[in-house]
Amino acid sequence: MKEKNMIWYLGYVISIILVLIIFLTDFPKMVDIGLALLFTAIFSISHTQLFHNKMMKRDTDYKINVMDERNISIKEKAGNVTNMVNTTLLGLSTIIFICLDYLIPAIITGVIIAVQPIILIIVSNMIEKKM
């Protein structure tokens, strides 16, 4: 095992521990559901990363497709459009929450909308410094 893959194998171990906790303990149903969601997230991320790393090493066609500039450009544009649509949907949900007098959800979604451009600026600056 290489050092960079060690964390993903650790994800498998954590997943097994979570499954054992779910089956061997008598937590309330909501806690079991939360642990099951955590298990699926950790397991799927670990498995996908290990599979991706394996494919990058062994399959030259896969590596070419992943590293292709056209595919990278498509992913970037799709991400930008998705971000704009997501921000619009959050804005609409904020307006709906305000109309329904749900102030706490309106504040939460409003803060998310306000924080998104700040995150975009920070990430853009970090990527620019790396390039």
A tleap script that builds the chain and sets N, CA, C and O, in Angstrom:
source leaprc.protein.ff14SB
mol = sequence {
  NMET LYS GLU LYS ASN MET ILE TRP TYR LEU
  GLY TYR VAL ILE SER ILE ILE LEU VAL LEU
  ILE ILE PHE LEU THR ASP PHE PRO LYS MET
  VAL ASP ILE GLY LEU ALA LEU LEU PHE THR
  ALA ILE PHE SER ILE SER HIE THR GLN LEU
  PHE HIE ASN LYS MET MET LYS ARG ASP THR
  ASP TYR LYS ILE ASN VAL MET ASP GLU ARG
  ASN ILE SER ILE LYS GLU LYS ALA GLY ASN
  VAL THR ASN MET VAL ASN THR THR LEU LEU
  GLY LEU SER THR ILE ILE PHE ILE CYS LEU
  ASP TYR LEU ILE PRO ALA ILE ILE THR GLY
  VAL ILE ILE ALA VAL GLN PRO ILE ILE LEU
  ILE ILE VAL SER ASN MET ILE GLU LYS LYS
  CMET
}
set mol.1.N position { 0.837 -1.187 0.000 }
set mol.1.CA position { 0.000 0.000 0.000 }
set mol.1.C position { 0.877 1.243 0.000 }
set mol.1.O position { 1.844 1.337 0.756 }
set mol.2.N position { 0.535 2.171 -0.835 }
set mol.2.CA position { 1.261 3.430 -0.858 }
set mol.2.C position { 0.629 4.378 0.145 }
set mol.2.O position { -0.521 4.211 0.549 }
set mol.3.N position { 1.410 5.376 0.537 }
set mol.3.CA position { 0.947 6.336 1.544 }
set mol.3.C position { -0.321 7.070 1.122 }
set mol.3.O position { -1.214 7.285 1.942 }
set mol.4.N position { -0.408 7.459 -0.164 }
set mol.4.CA position { -1.562 8.244 -0.588 }
set mol.4.C position { -2.847 7.404 -0.637 }
set mol.4.O position { -3.943 7.955 -0.535 }
set mol.5.N position { -2.726 6.085 -0.792 }
set mol.5.CA position { -3.907 5.227 -0.808 }
set mol.5.C position { -4.300 4.747 0.585 }
set mol.5.O position { -5.390 4.205 0.769 }
set mol.6.N position { -3.428 4.942 1.559 }
set mol.6.CA position { -3.664 4.434 2.908 }
set mol.6.C position { -4.961 5.000 3.496 }
set mol.6.O position { -5.696 4.282 4.174 }
set mol.7.N position { -5.239 6.254 3.245 }
set mol.7.CA position { -6.449 6.867 3.812 }
set mol.7.C position { -7.706 6.203 3.255 }
set mol.7.O position { -8.707 6.077 3.960 }
set mol.8.N position { -7.657 5.779 1.990 }
set mol.8.CA position { -8.833 5.154 1.394 }
set mol.8.C position { -9.045 3.751 1.950 }
set mol.8.O position { -10.186 3.325 2.126 }
set mol.9.N position { -7.963 3.027 2.230 }
set mol.9.CA position { -8.103 1.731 2.880 }
set mol.9.C position { -8.601 1.908 4.315 }
set mol.9.O position { -9.334 1.064 4.830 }
set mol.10.N position { -8.208 2.984 4.944 }
set mol.10.CA position { -8.714 3.302 6.276 }
set mol.10.C position { -10.229 3.538 6.229 }
set mol.10.O position { -10.940 3.246 7.191 }
set mol.11.N position { -10.712 4.069 5.104 }
set mol.11.CA position { -12.156 4.242 4.924 }
set mol.11.C position { -12.902 2.918 4.947 }
set mol.11.O position { -14.007 2.834 5.483 }
set mol.12.N position { -12.299 1.876 4.363 }
set mol.12.CA position { -12.900 0.535 4.418 }
set mol.12.C position { -13.005 0.042 5.861 }
set mol.12.O position { -14.026 -0.515 6.264 }
set mol.13.N position { -11.941 0.253 6.629 }
set mol.13.CA position { -11.923 -0.186 8.028 }
set mol.13.C position { -12.989 0.565 8.829 }
set mol.13.O position { -13.716 -0.037 9.619 }
set mol.14.N position { -13.077 1.865 8.623 }
set mol.14.CA position { -14.088 2.659 9.328 }
set mol.14.C position { -15.489 2.201 8.933 }
set mol.14.O position { -16.389 2.172 9.773 }
set mol.15.N position { -15.681 1.846 7.669 }
set mol.15.CA position { -16.983 1.361 7.206 }
set mol.15.C position { -17.372 0.074 7.910 }
set mol.15.O position { -18.517 -0.091 8.330 }
set mol.16.N position { -16.423 -0.831 8.037 }
set mol.16.CA position { -16.698 -2.101 8.735 }
set mol.16.C position { -17.047 -1.835 10.194 }
set mol.16.O position { -17.969 -2.445 10.736 }
set mol.17.N position { -16.316 -0.931 10.828 }
set mol.17.CA position { -16.602 -0.596 12.227 }
set mol.17.C position { -17.999 -0.007 12.359 }
set mol.17.O position { -18.719 -0.331 13.303 }
set mol.18.N position { -18.395 0.858 11.421 }
set mol.18.CA position { -19.738 1.447 11.477 }
set mol.18.C position { -20.822 0.383 11.323 }
set mol.18.O position { -21.839 0.433 12.015 }
set mol.19.N position { -20.616 -0.575 10.426 }
set mol.19.CA position { -21.604 -1.651 10.246 }
set mol.19.C position { -21.700 -2.479 11.520 }
set mol.19.O position { -22.797 -2.846 11.941 }
set mol.20.N position { -20.569 -2.773 12.131 }
set mol.20.CA position { -20.594 -3.530 13.384 }
set mol.20.C position { -21.315 -2.757 14.482 }
set mol.20.O position { -22.077 -3.342 15.252 }
set mol.21.N position { -21.084 -1.466 14.560 }
set mol.21.CA position { -21.777 -0.638 15.561 }
set mol.21.C position { -23.283 -0.676 15.324 }
set mol.21.O position { -24.060 -0.776 16.274 }
set mol.22.N position { -23.694 -0.597 14.065 }
set mol.22.CA position { -25.123 -0.609 13.753 }
set mol.22.C position { -25.760 -1.909 14.203 }
set mol.22.O position { -26.834 -1.903 14.806 }
set mol.23.N position { -25.095 -3.042 13.909 }
set mol.23.CA position { -25.707 -4.339 14.204 }
set mol.23.C position { -25.511 -4.807 15.644 }
set mol.23.O position { -26.335 -5.571 16.148 }
set mol.24.N position { -24.463 -4.379 16.314 }
set mol.24.CA position { -24.172 -4.893 17.650 }
set mol.24.C position { -24.632 -3.994 18.788 }
set mol.24.O position { -24.562 -4.391 19.951 }
set mol.25.N position { -25.095 -2.807 18.478 }
set mol.25.CA position { -25.567 -1.910 19.528 }
set mol.25.C position { -27.069 -1.723 19.415 }
set mol.25.O position { -27.691 -2.105 18.423 }
set mol.26.N position { -27.631 -1.133 20.445 }
set mol.26.CA position { -29.073 -0.921 20.480 }
set mol.26.C position { -29.367 0.583 20.519 }
set mol.26.O position { -30.047 1.081 21.417 }
set mol.27.N position { -28.832 1.290 19.513 }
set mol.27.CA position { -29.094 2.716 19.416 }
set mol.27.C position { -30.509 2.941 18.881 }
set mol.27.O position { -31.094 2.037 18.285 }
set mol.28.N position { -31.061 4.132 19.088 }
set mol.28.CA position { -32.363 4.451 18.488 }
set mol.28.C position { -32.282 4.364 16.957 }
set mol.28.O position { -31.205 4.431 16.366 }
set mol.29.N position { -33.446 4.216 16.349 }
set mol.29.CA position { -33.516 4.029 14.903 }
set mol.29.C position { -32.895 5.197 14.143 }
set mol.29.O position { -32.223 4.983 13.134 }
set mol.30.N position { -33.106 6.421 14.607 }
set mol.30.CA position { -32.546 7.591 13.916 }
set mol.30.C position { -31.011 7.593 13.950 }
set mol.30.O position { -30.375 8.006 12.980 }
set mol.31.N position { -30.418 7.138 15.048 }
set mol.31.CA position { -28.958 7.041 15.132 }
set mol.31.C position { -28.452 5.987 14.158 }
set mol.31.O position { -27.445 6.192 13.480 }
set mol.32.N position { -29.158 4.848 14.089 }
set mol.32.CA position { -28.777 3.810 13.133 }
set mol.32.C position { -28.858 4.317 11.690 }
set mol.32.O position { -28.003 3.987 10.869 }
set mol.33.N position { -29.866 5.104 11.386 }
set mol.33.CA position { -29.997 5.669 10.037 }
set mol.33.C position { -28.833 6.619 9.754 }
set mol.33.O position { -28.258 6.588 8.666 }
set mol.34.N position { -28.488 7.453 10.719 }
set mol.34.CA position { -27.351 8.364 10.553 }
set mol.34.C position { -26.044 7.607 10.361 }
set mol.34.O position { -25.227 7.976 9.519 }
set mol.35.N position { -25.846 6.540 11.148 }
set mol.35.CA position { -24.638 5.724 10.990 }
set mol.35.C position { -24.620 5.023 9.638 }
set mol.35.O position { -23.562 4.881 9.025 }
set mol.36.N position { -25.789 4.584 9.169 }
set mol.36.CA position { -25.865 3.935 7.858 }
set mol.36.C position { -25.526 4.918 6.742 }
set mol.36.O position { -24.835 4.562 5.787 }
set mol.37.N position { -26.006 6.148 6.858 }
set mol.37.CA position { -25.652 7.167 5.867 }
set mol.37.C position { -24.153 7.469 5.893 }
set mol.37.O position { -23.528 7.627 4.844 }
set mol.38.N position { -23.590 7.547 7.085 }
set mol.38.CA position { -22.154 7.770 7.214 }
set mol.38.C position { -21.372 6.609 6.613 }
set mol.38.O position { -20.369 6.818 5.931 }
set mol.39.N position { -21.834 5.378 6.866 }
set mol.39.CA position { -21.199 4.198 6.276 }
set mol.39.C position { -21.208 4.259 4.755 }
set mol.39.O position { -20.179 4.037 4.116 }
set mol.40.N position { -22.371 4.562 4.171 }
set mol.40.CA position { -22.447 4.583 2.707 }
set mol.40.C position { -21.568 5.676 2.118 }
set mol.40.O position { -20.944 5.467 1.078 }
set mol.41.N position { -21.506 6.834 2.760 }
set mol.41.CA position { -20.669 7.917 2.254 }
set mol.41.C position { -19.190 7.534 2.315 }
set mol.41.O position { -18.468 7.692 1.331 }
set mol.42.N position { -18.741 7.036 3.457 }
set mol.42.CA position { -17.327 6.689 3.618 }
set mol.42.C position { -16.943 5.539 2.695 }
set mol.42.O position { -15.901 5.583 2.042 }
set mol.43.N position { -17.787 4.507 2.641 }
set mol.43.CA position { -17.471 3.353 1.801 }
set mol.43.C position { -17.430 3.732 0.324 }
set mol.43.O position { -16.499 3.358 -0.388 }
set mol.44.N position { -18.425 4.465 -0.133 }
set mol.44.CA position { -18.479 4.789 -1.561 }
set mol.44.C position { -17.333 5.708 -1.977 }
set mol.44.O position { -16.767 5.530 -3.056 }
set mol.45.N position { -16.983 6.679 -1.150 }
set mol.45.CA position { -15.858 7.570 -1.477 }
set mol.45.C position { -14.548 6.790 -1.499 }
set mol.45.O position { -13.738 6.957 -2.410 }
set mol.46.N position { -14.341 5.941 -0.501 }
set mol.46.CA position { -13.109 5.150 -0.450 }
set mol.46.C position { -13.004 4.219 -1.645 }
set mol.46.O position { -11.957 4.139 -2.287 }
set mol.47.N position { -14.086 3.516 -1.942 }
set mol.47.CA position { -14.070 2.563 -3.057 }
set mol.47.C position { -13.844 3.274 -4.392 }
set mol.47.O position { -13.058 2.815 -5.220 }
set mol.48.N position { -14.529 4.385 -4.593 }
set mol.48.CA position { -14.379 5.128 -5.845 }
set mol.48.C position { -12.957 5.653 -6.013 }
set mol.48.O position { -12.399 5.571 -7.107 }
set mol.49.N position { -12.373 6.181 -4.967 }
set mol.49.CA position { -11.011 6.701 -5.056 }
set mol.49.C position { -9.999 5.590 -5.340 }
set mol.49.O position { -9.098 5.765 -6.160 }
set mol.50.N position { -10.146 4.452 -4.665 }
set mol.50.CA position { -9.227 3.349 -4.923 }
set mol.50.C position { -9.384 2.816 -6.343 }
set mol.50.O position { -8.392 2.509 -7.005 }
set mol.51.N position { -10.618 2.704 -6.811 }
set mol.51.CA position { -10.860 2.230 -8.174 }
set mol.51.C position { -10.298 3.219 -9.198 }
set mol.51.O position { -9.706 2.814 -10.198 }
set mol.52.N position { -10.484 4.510 -8.944 }
set mol.52.CA position { -9.960 5.537 -9.844 }
set mol.52.C position { -8.434 5.469 -9.905 }
set mol.52.O position { -7.855 5.504 -10.991 }
set mol.53.N position { -7.785 5.373 -8.755 }
set mol.53.CA position { -6.325 5.294 -8.729 }
set mol.53.C position { -5.824 4.055 -9.466 }
set mol.53.O position { -4.826 4.115 -10.183 }
set mol.54.N position { -6.518 2.937 -9.288 }
set mol.54.CA position { -6.149 1.698 -9.973 }
set mol.54.C position { -6.305 1.850 -11.487 }
set mol.54.O position { -5.439 1.420 -12.249 }
set mol.55.N position { -7.402 2.460 -11.917 }
set mol.55.CA position { -7.635 2.645 -13.351 }
set mol.55.C position { -6.619 3.624 -13.946 }
set mol.55.O position { -6.188 3.434 -15.083 }
set mol.56.N position { -6.232 4.650 -13.218 }
set mol.56.CA position { -5.242 5.603 -13.716 }
set mol.56.C position { -3.893 4.924 -13.948 }
set mol.56.O position { -3.163 5.296 -14.867 }
set mol.57.N position { -3.558 3.926 -13.117 }
set mol.57.CA position { -2.281 3.234 -13.263 }
set mol.57.C position { -2.316 2.193 -14.381 }
set mol.57.O position { -1.338 2.039 -15.112 }
set mol.58.N position { -3.423 1.484 -14.519 }
set mol.58.CA position { -3.453 0.315 -15.397 }
set mol.58.C position { -4.091 0.537 -16.757 }
set mol.58.O position { -3.716 -0.130 -17.721 }
set mol.59.N position { -5.039 1.450 -16.862 }
set mol.59.CA position { -5.781 1.619 -18.114 }
set mol.59.C position { -5.368 2.931 -18.773 }
set mol.59.O position { -5.726 4.012 -18.305 }
set mol.60.N position { -4.615 2.825 -19.859 }
set mol.60.CA position { -4.122 4.031 -20.521 }
set mol.60.C position { -5.249 4.822 -21.182 }
set mol.60.O position { -5.206 6.052 -21.207 }
set mol.61.N position { -6.255 4.130 -21.716 }
set mol.61.CA position { -7.383 4.841 -22.332 }
set mol.61.C position { -8.143 5.661 -21.290 }
set mol.61.O position { -8.533 6.801 -21.544 }
set mol.62.N position { -8.345 5.071 -20.129 }
set mol.62.CA position { -9.028 5.779 -19.042 }
set mol.62.C position { -8.227 7.014 -18.641 }
set mol.62.O position { -8.796 8.090 -18.460 }
set mol.63.N position { -6.918 6.868 -18.502 }
set mol.63.CA position { -6.072 7.983 -18.103 }
set mol.63.C position { -6.114 9.092 -19.145 }
set mol.63.O position { -6.164 10.271 -18.795 }
set mol.64.N position { -6.093 8.723 -20.419 }
set mol.64.CA position { -6.159 9.719 -21.486 }
set mol.64.C position { -7.492 10.459 -21.434 }
set mol.64.O position { -7.531 11.681 -21.578 }
set mol.65.N position { -8.581 9.725 -21.229 }
set mol.65.CA position { -9.903 10.363 -21.157 }
set mol.65.C position { -10.021 11.292 -19.957 }
set mol.65.O position { -10.615 12.365 -20.062 }
set mol.66.N position { -9.469 10.897 -18.832 }
set mol.66.CA position { -9.541 11.734 -17.632 }
set mol.66.C position { -8.709 12.998 -17.808 }
set mol.66.O position { -9.124 14.081 -17.394 }
set mol.67.N position { -7.555 12.865 -18.411 }
set mol.67.CA position { -6.637 13.990 -18.536 }
set mol.67.C position { -6.866 14.817 -19.804 }
set mol.67.O position { -6.162 15.802 -20.024 }
set mol.68.N position { -7.828 14.441 -20.634 }
set mol.68.CA position { -8.099 15.147 -21.884 }
set mol.68.C position { -8.582 16.566 -21.592 }
set mol.68.O position { -9.466 16.772 -20.760 }
set mol.69.N position { -7.994 17.540 -22.284 }
set mol.69.CA position { -8.324 18.951 -22.039 }
set mol.69.C position { -9.782 19.256 -22.363 }
set mol.69.O position { -10.412 20.065 -21.683 }
set mol.70.N position { -10.317 18.618 -23.388 }
set mol.70.CA position { -11.720 18.851 -23.751 }
set mol.70.C position { -12.646 18.383 -22.627 }
set mol.70.O position { -13.594 19.083 -22.268 }
set mol.71.N position { -12.374 17.215 -22.083 }
set mol.71.CA position { -13.200 16.699 -20.986 }
set mol.71.C position { -13.079 17.573 -19.740 }
set mol.71.O position { -14.063 17.805 -19.037 }
set mol.72.N position { -11.877 18.050 -19.476 }
set mol.72.CA position { -11.677 18.933 -18.328 }
set mol.72.C position { -12.456 20.226 -18.516 }
set mol.72.O position { -13.071 20.720 -17.571 }
set mol.73.N position { -12.437 20.778 -19.721 }
set mol.73.CA position { -13.179 22.011 -20.022 }
set mol.73.C position { -14.681 21.797 -19.877 }
set mol.73.O position { -15.381 22.652 -19.336 }
set mol.74.N position { -15.176 20.660 -20.357 }
set mol.74.CA position { -16.600 20.351 -20.231 }
set mol.74.C position { -16.995 20.260 -18.756 }
set mol.74.O position { -18.031 20.794 -18.358 }
set mol.75.N position { -16.181 19.589 -17.949 }
set mol.75.CA position { -16.475 19.465 -16.519 }
set mol.75.C position { -16.489 20.832 -15.832 }
set mol.75.O position { -17.345 21.100 -14.989 }
set mol.76.N position { -15.545 21.688 -16.194 }
set mol.76.CA position { -15.501 23.020 -15.596 }
set mol.76.C position { -16.739 23.834 -15.953 }
set mol.76.O position { -17.331 24.480 -15.088 }
set mol.77.N position { -17.132 23.805 -17.229 }
set mol.77.CA position { -18.321 24.556 -17.649 }
set mol.77.C position { -19.582 23.988 -17.009 }
set mol.77.O position { -20.458 24.740 -16.581 }
set mol.78.N position { -19.674 22.665 -16.944 }
set mol.78.CA position { -20.836 22.049 -16.300 }
set mol.78.C position { -20.893 22.421 -14.824 }
set mol.78.O position { -21.973 22.664 -14.286 }
set mol.79.N position { -19.746 22.465 -14.172 }
set mol.79.CA position { -19.701 22.871 -12.772 }
set mol.79.C position { -20.140 24.303 -12.574 }
set mol.79.O position { -20.843 24.613 -11.612 }
set mol.80.N position { -19.728 25.188 -13.485 }
set mol.80.CA position { -20.134 26.593 -13.393 }
set mol.80.C position { -21.638 26.752 -13.572 }
set mol.80.O position { -22.280 27.483 -12.818 }
set mol.81.N position { -22.205 26.069 -14.568 }
set mol.81.CA position { -23.652 26.152 -14.801 }
set mol.81.C position { -24.409 25.564 -13.615 }
set mol.81.O position { -25.415 26.122 -13.178 }
set mol.82.N position { -23.927 24.441 -13.098 }
set mol.82.CA position { -24.570 23.818 -11.937 }
set mol.82.C position { -24.542 24.752 -10.738 }
set mol.82.O position { -25.526 24.845 -10.005 }
set mol.83.N position { -23.449 25.432 -10.531 }
set mol.83.CA position { -23.345 26.381 -9.422 }
set mol.83.C position { -24.346 27.520 -9.569 }
set mol.83.O position { -24.969 27.925 -8.587 }
set mol.84.N position { -24.508 28.040 -10.784 }
set mol.84.CA position { -25.478 29.126 -11.005 }
set mol.84.C position { -26.906 28.638 -10.760 }
set mol.84.O position { -27.701 29.334 -10.129 }
set mol.85.N position { -27.229 27.448 -11.258 }
set mol.85.CA position { -28.576 26.893 -11.054 }
set mol.85.C position { -28.815 26.641 -9.572 }
set mol.85.O position { -29.896 26.927 -9.059 }
set mol.86.N position { -27.811 26.107 -8.884 }
set mol.86.CA position { -27.933 25.830 -7.454 }
set mol.86.C position { -28.152 27.123 -6.666 }
set mol.86.O position { -28.983 27.160 -5.759 }
set mol.87.N position { -27.425 28.165 -7.001 }
set mol.87.CA position { -27.601 29.452 -6.329 }
set mol.87.C position { -28.997 30.013 -6.580 }
set mol.87.O position { -29.619 30.561 -5.670 }
set mol.88.N position { -29.488 29.878 -7.799 }
set mol.88.CA position { -30.838 30.347 -8.120 }
set mol.88.C position { -31.884 29.574 -7.330 }
set mol.88.O position { -32.820 30.164 -6.791 }
set mol.89.N position { -31.730 28.265 -7.261 }
set mol.89.CA position { -32.683 27.455 -6.492 }
set mol.89.C position { -32.649 27.801 -5.007 }
set mol.89.O position { -33.691 27.846 -4.354 }
set mol.90.N position { -31.463 28.043 -4.478 }
set mol.90.CA position { -31.370 28.452 -3.078 }
set mol.90.C position { -32.028 29.816 -2.857 }
set mol.90.O position { -32.670 30.039 -1.831 }
set mol.91.N position { -31.868 30.720 -3.815 }
set mol.91.CA position { -32.527 32.026 -3.714 }
set mol.91.C position { -34.036 31.889 -3.724 }
set mol.91.O position { -34.730 32.536 -2.939 }
set mol.92.N position { -34.551 31.038 -4.621 }
set mol.92.CA position { -36.004 30.806 -4.662 }
set mol.92.C position { -36.508 30.168 -3.372 }
set mol.92.O position { -37.565 30.537 -2.861 }
set mol.93.N position { -35.747 29.210 -2.849 }
set mol.93.CA position { -36.186 28.585 -1.594 }
set mol.93.C position { -36.139 29.585 -0.441 }
set mol.93.O position { -36.975 29.522 0.460 }
set mol.94.N position { -35.183 30.500 -0.456 }
set mol.94.CA position { -35.139 31.552 0.578 }
set mol.94.C position { -36.378 32.429 0.509 }
set mol.94.O position { -36.976 32.756 1.534 }
set mol.95.N position { -36.759 32.807 -0.703 }
set mol.95.CA position { -37.966 33.631 -0.873 }
set mol.95.C position { -39.205 32.881 -0.410 }
set mol.95.O position { -40.069 33.454 0.253 }
set mol.96.N position { -39.294 31.601 -0.755 }
set mol.96.CA position { -40.450 30.797 -0.331 }
set mol.96.C position { -40.487 30.677 1.184 }
set mol.96.O position { -41.552 30.794 1.791 }
set mol.97.N position { -39.311 30.440 1.811 }
set mol.97.CA position { -39.272 30.353 3.274 }
set mol.97.C position { -39.705 31.667 3.921 }
set mol.97.O position { -40.410 31.653 4.929 }
set mol.98.N position { -39.295 32.792 3.360 }
set mol.98.CA position { -39.704 34.092 3.901 }
set mol.98.C position { -41.211 34.266 3.761 }
set mol.98.O position { -41.863 34.743 4.689 }
set mol.99.N position { -41.779 33.883 2.607 }
set mol.99.CA position { -43.223 34.001 2.392 }
set mol.99.C position { -44.021 33.121 3.342 }
set mol.99.O position { -45.131 33.479 3.737 }
set mol.100.N position { -43.466 31.979 3.709 }
set mol.100.CA position { -44.153 31.067 4.617 }
set mol.100.C position { -43.842 31.349 6.086 }
set mol.100.O position { -44.262 30.594 6.963 }
set mol.101.N position { -43.113 32.423 6.359 }
set mol.101.CA position { -42.710 32.810 7.712 }
set mol.101.C position { -41.829 31.764 8.399 }
set mol.101.O position { -41.879 31.614 9.620 }
set mol.102.N position { -41.035 31.053 7.626 }
set mol.102.CA position { -40.034 30.135 8.176 }
set mol.102.C position { -38.710 30.898 8.219 }
set mol.102.O position { -37.906 30.831 7.289 }
set mol.103.N position { -38.504 31.618 9.307 }
set mol.103.CA position { -37.366 32.521 9.362 }
set mol.103.C position { -36.022 31.811 9.499 }
set mol.103.O position { -35.050 32.214 8.859 }
set mol.104.N position { -35.948 30.771 10.313 }
set mol.104.CA position { -34.674 30.068 10.503 }
set mol.104.C position { -34.192 29.429 9.196 }
set mol.104.O position { -33.037 29.632 8.822 }
set mol.105.N position { -35.045 28.654 8.478 }
set mol.105.CA position { -34.578 28.123 7.185 }
set mol.105.C position { -34.222 29.227 6.187 }
set mol.105.O position { -33.289 29.069 5.400 }
set mol.106.N position { -34.955 30.342 6.212 }
set mol.106.CA position { -34.649 31.456 5.312 }
set mol.106.C position { -33.281 32.053 5.636 }
set mol.106.O position { -32.517 32.387 4.731 }
set mol.107.N position { -32.981 32.183 6.900 }
set mol.107.CA position { -31.676 32.713 7.301 }
set mol.107.C position { -30.563 31.759 6.879 }
set mol.107.O position { -29.528 32.190 6.371 }
set mol.108.N position { -30.780 30.462 7.091 }
set mol.108.CA position { -29.759 29.470 6.735 }
set mol.108.C position { -29.487 29.482 5.236 }
set mol.108.O position { -28.330 29.531 4.820 }
set mol.109.N position { -30.532 29.439 4.425 }
set mol.109.CA position { -30.312 29.442 2.973 }
set mol.109.C position { -29.745 30.780 2.502 }
set mol.109.O position { -28.941 30.819 1.571 }
set mol.110.N position { -30.158 31.868 3.136 }
set mol.110.CA position { -29.596 33.175 2.793 }
set mol.110.C position { -28.107 33.251 3.100 }
set mol.110.O position { -27.343 33.822 2.321 }
set mol.111.N position { -27.690 32.685 4.218 }
set mol.111.CA position { -26.264 32.666 4.571 }
set mol.111.C position { -25.486 31.805 3.565 }
set mol.111.O position { -24.377 32.162 3.167 }
set mol.112.N position { -26.071 30.670 3.157 }
set mol.112.CA position { -25.407 29.818 2.157 }
set mol.112.C position { -25.204 30.595 0.861 }
set mol.112.O position { -24.139 30.523 0.248 }
set mol.113.N position { -26.229 31.336 0.446 }
set mol.113.CA position { -26.111 32.142 -0.783 }
set mol.113.C position { -25.036 33.210 -0.624 }
set mol.113.O position { -24.284 33.473 -1.563 }
set mol.114.N position { -24.954 33.824 0.545 }
set mol.114.CA position { -23.961 34.878 0.772 }
set mol.114.C position { -22.546 34.319 0.840 }
set mol.114.O position { -21.596 34.997 0.448 }
set mol.115.N position { -22.393 33.105 1.327 }
set mol.115.CA position { -21.070 32.512 1.500 }
set mol.115.C position { -20.523 31.936 0.183 }
set mol.115.O position { -19.307 31.878 0.003 }
set mol.116.N position { -21.393 31.512 -0.729 }
set mol.116.CA position { -20.942 30.889 -1.976 }
set mol.116.C position { -19.971 31.754 -2.778 }
set mol.116.O position { -18.943 31.231 -3.210 }
set mol.117.N position { -20.229 33.036 -3.003 }
set mol.117.CA position { -19.240 33.833 -3.749 }
set mol.117.C position { -17.903 33.965 -3.026 }
set mol.117.O position { -16.851 34.016 -3.664 }
set mol.118.N position { -17.943 34.019 -1.716 }
set mol.118.CA position { -16.703 34.106 -0.940 }
set mol.118.C position { -15.884 32.834 -1.123 }
set mol.118.O position { -14.670 32.893 -1.321 }
set mol.119.N position { -16.557 31.679 -1.055 }
set mol.119.CA position { -15.867 30.411 -1.280 }
set mol.119.C position { -15.301 30.349 -2.694 }
set mol.119.O position { -14.185 29.873 -2.899 }
set mol.120.N position { -16.071 30.829 -3.670 }
set mol.120.CA position { -15.613 30.844 -5.059 }
set mol.120.C position { -14.347 31.682 -5.211 }
set mol.120.O position { -13.413 31.268 -5.897 }
set mol.121.N position { -14.305 32.839 -4.587 }
set mol.121.CA position { -13.129 33.711 -4.674 }
set mol.121.C position { -11.920 33.042 -4.023 }
set mol.121.O position { -10.824 33.062 -4.582 }
set mol.122.N position { -12.111 32.459 -2.862 }
set mol.122.CA position { -11.001 31.820 -2.144 }
set mol.122.C position { -10.454 30.638 -2.951 }
set mol.122.O position { -9.242 30.508 -3.122 }
set mol.123.N position { -11.344 29.785 -3.443 }
set mol.123.CA position { -10.899 28.617 -4.213 }
set mol.123.C position { -10.230 29.052 -5.513 }
set mol.123.O position { -9.216 28.478 -5.908 }
set mol.124.N position { -10.788 30.062 -6.181 }
set mol.124.CA position { -10.181 30.561 -7.414 }
set mol.124.C position { -8.771 31.085 -7.171 }
set mol.124.O position { -7.865 30.821 -7.961 }
set mol.125.N position { -8.584 31.816 -6.095 }
set mol.125.CA position { -7.257 32.324 -5.767 }
set mol.125.C position { -6.280 31.195 -5.455 }
set mol.125.O position { -5.116 31.250 -5.850 }
set mol.126.N position { -6.753 30.172 -4.747 }
set mol.126.CA position { -5.888 29.033 -4.435 }
set mol.126.C position { -5.470 28.299 -5.702 }
set mol.126.O position { -4.304 27.932 -5.851 }
set mol.127.N position { -6.418 28.082 -6.619 }
set mol.127.CA position { -6.105 27.390 -7.858 }
set mol.127.C position { -5.173 28.240 -8.715 }
set mol.127.O position { -4.255 27.711 -9.343 }
set mol.128.N position { -5.400 29.550 -8.746 }
set mol.128.CA position { -4.550 30.442 -9.529 }
set mol.128.C position { -3.112 30.422 -9.040 }
set mol.128.O position { -2.183 30.465 -9.846 }
set mol.129.N position { -2.920 30.357 -7.725 }
set mol.129.CA position { -1.561 30.311 -7.177 }
set mol.129.C position { -0.857 29.000 -7.519 }
set mol.129.O position { 0.362 28.978 -7.694 }
set mol.130.N position { -1.620 27.903 -7.614 }
set mol.130.CA position { -1.025 26.616 -7.953 }
set mol.130.C position { -0.616 26.534 -9.422 }
set mol.130.O position { 0.309 25.799 -9.768 }
set mol.131.N position { -1.304 27.288 -10.293 }
set mol.131.CA position { -1.026 27.197 -11.725 }
set mol.131.C position { 0.082 28.092 -12.144 }
set mol.131.O position { 0.435 28.128 -13.323 }
savepdb mol mol.pdb
quit
